Amino acid sequence: MITINKLKPSECGVVLSISIRGALRRRIIDMGITPGAFIKLNRTAPFGDPIEITIRGYNLSIRKAEAREIIVKKISKSEYEESAC
């Protein structure tokens, strides 16, 4: 188990939990980042913040501080592609 910010570009994972509380947690969930969702890290900005992920078929940019609070299980690219169908 790692956090989203520890993934390398083109690595995939499935969200296990979100350790953020309060209004920020609600915002993250409203964006579709929920336990069980499959994600792929597309790229990071030149200085590392923000990062771009693909989740539920759309691209989303989130802050590195938020990514540190989202725990994922790394999966293979083939597992991600099967789940994205």
N, C-alpha and C positions, 0 to 999 in steps of 0.2 A: 504494500500500500504506500502510495506516494501522493504528493499534492500536484495539482495541474502545472504549477510553475516548474516542477522538476522534469516534466516531459520534454523531449527534444522535438524539433519540428518534424512533422509527419508521423509521430507516435500517437497511439490511440489508447483510450481507457474508458472505463465505465465508472460513473460517479457512485461512490459508496456513501458519503455523508458530507454535510456542510456544517462547519463549526462556527459560522457567523451567527450572531443573534440580532434581534431587533429589526428595524426597518431595512437595513441592508440585506438581511436574510430574505425578507419578503421580496425585495427587488431582484435578488439572484434567482429565486424560485419563479418569479413572474417572467424572467427571461428564458425559462425552460431548463435551467440547471437544477435538476432534481435527482434524487437517488435512483439509480437504474438507467439513467440517460447515457448514451454513448457519445464520446467526444473525440475529436482529433485536433491536436495542436498544429495549426497551419504555419505560424511564424511569430516571431517576436520583433518588436521595434528595435532599431539600432542600439538604443541605450537600455533595452530590456523591458520597457514599460510603454504602452500596454502590450498584451499578447492577443493574438487572434486565434479563435477556436471555431470549429464547426460542430454544431450541436443541433439535433433534430432537423437537419437539412438546411440550416442557414448559418452564415458566418456572424460571429459575435466577437467584439473586442472587450476585454475586461482588464482591470488593473492587476498588476502583479500582487499587490497586497490582498486583493480578493481571491486570486488564484491560490495563494498560500493557505487559504482556509477551506478549500474544496479538496476532499480526499478522494482519490481515484485508484482503481486497480488497473494496472497496465495490461492491455490485451494486444494480440497480434493484429496486423492490418487486415488479414483475411477475416478474422472474427468481426472486426468493425464493419467491413464491407457487407458481410452476411446480415448483420443487424440493421444496417442502414436501408435495406431493401424494403 
